[in-house]
């Protein structure tokens, strides 16, 4: 099964979802991308995923254009709030899903408050994608 996780910057949520899906089932072919790929994976996303035993340190954001000629069983958008526009994948895909999450990169406050938002979103992503694999496919 081939899955593409889409977001805007491909620096937090889509990277976390890719990491969890790969850890849940190594036989899946999982990729993530963004419409406006960031320069790097957000350091706090790397940090909180390492706390969960998943290494994103070697990951880098990718643009969706590199996947347009490929086919996927699922394309899943993970953008969350109303001011974000979810990307649309124009390539060959069997199923399109949206599983939205807040953008932890927008969190403000102290270091601990920001990390708390990253951890909450990480845990929500783990839970929702575990459910997707259990029930959704």
C-alpha positions in Angstrom: 0.0 0.0 0.0 1.3 3.4 -1.0 0.3 6.4 1.1 1.2 10.1 0.6 0.7 12.5 3.5 0.2 16.1 2.4 0.5 19.4 4.3 1.6 22.9 3.5 5.3 23.0 4.7 6.0 19.3 5.2 7.9 20.2 8.4 5.8 19.0 11.3 2.4 17.1 11.0 3.0 15.3 7.7 6.5 14.3 8.8 5.1 13.0 12.1 2.4 11.0 10.4 4.9 9.5 7.9 7.1 8.5 10.9 4.2 6.8 12.8 2.8 5.0 9.7 6.3 3.6 8.9 6.7 2.4 12.5 3.2 0.8 12.7 3.7 -1.2 9.5 7.1 -1.4 7.8 5.5 -3.0 4.7 3.7 0.3 3.9 5.2 2.7 1.4 4.7 6.0 3.1 5.8 9.4 1.8 5.1 13.0 2.9 5.2 16.3 1.0 4.1 19.9 1.1 2.8 22.5 -1.4 5.4 25.0 0.0 8.1 22.8 1.4 9.9 24.3 4.4 13.7 24.4 4.5 13.9 21.7 7.2 11.9 19.5 9.4 11.0 21.6 12.5 13.5 20.8 15.3 10.7 20.4 17.9 9.0 17.9 15.7 12.3 15.9 15.6 12.6 16.3 19.3 9.1 15.1 20.3 9.2 12.2 17.8 12.5 11.1 19.3 10.7 11.0 22.6 8.3 8.5 21.0 11.2 6.4 19.6 11.0 7.6 16.0 13.9 9.3 14.4 13.1 12.1 12.0 16.6 13.6 12.0 17.4 12.4 8.6 14.1 13.5 7.0 13.8 16.6 4.8 10.8 18.4 3.5 9.7 17.6 -0.1 7.5 19.3 -2.6 4.3 17.6 -3.8 5.4 18.1 -7.4 8.0 15.3 -7.1 5.1 12.8 -6.5 2.6 13.9 -9.2 3.6 11.2 -11.7 3.2 8.4 -9.1 0.1 6.6 -8.0 -1.1 6.2 -4.4 -3.7 4.1 -2.6 -4.3 7.0 -0.2 -3.5 10.6 -0.2 -4.2 12.1 3.3 -4.2 15.8 4.1 -3.4 16.8 7.6 -3.8 20.6 7.6 -6.0 21.8 10.4 -7.3 25.3 11.1 -9.5 27.4 8.9 -6.8 29.8 7.8 -4.8 27.0 6.2 -5.7 25.8 2.8 -5.3 22.1 2.3 -3.3 21.0 -0.7 -4.9 19.2 -3.5 -3.1 16.2 -5.1 -3.7 16.1 -8.8 -1.9 12.7 -9.4 -3.4 9.2 -9.6 -5.0 8.3 -6.2 -7.6 5.7 -5.2 -8.7 7.3 -1.9 -8.5 10.8 -0.6 -8.9 11.5 3.1 -8.5 14.5 5.4 -7.4 14.0 9.0 -6.8 17.5 10.3 -4.5 18.6 13.1 -3.5 22.0 14.6 -0.2 23.3 13.3 2.2 23.0 16.3 4.7 25.4 14.5 2.2 28.2 15.3 2.4 27.5 19.1 3.4 30.4 21.2 4.5 30.8 24.8 7.4 29.4 26.9 9.6 26.6 25.6 7.6 24.1 27.7 4.2 25.5 26.5 5.3 25.1 22.9 6.7 21.6 23.5 3.4 20.7 25.1 1.6 21.7 21.9 4.0 19.6 19.8 3.5 16.6 22.1 -0.3 17.0 22.0 -0.3 17.1 18.2 2.2 14.2 18.1 -0.1 12.1 20.3 -3.2 13.0 18.3 -1.4 12.0 15.1 -0.3 8.7 16.6 -3.8 7.9 17.8 -5.7 8.9 14.6 -3.3 7.1 12.2 -3.3 4.0 14.3 -7.1 4.1 14.0 -6.8 4.7 10.3 -4.7 1.5 9.9 -7.0 -0.5 12.1 -10.3 0.6 10.6 -9.9 2.8 7.6 -8.2 0.8 5.0 
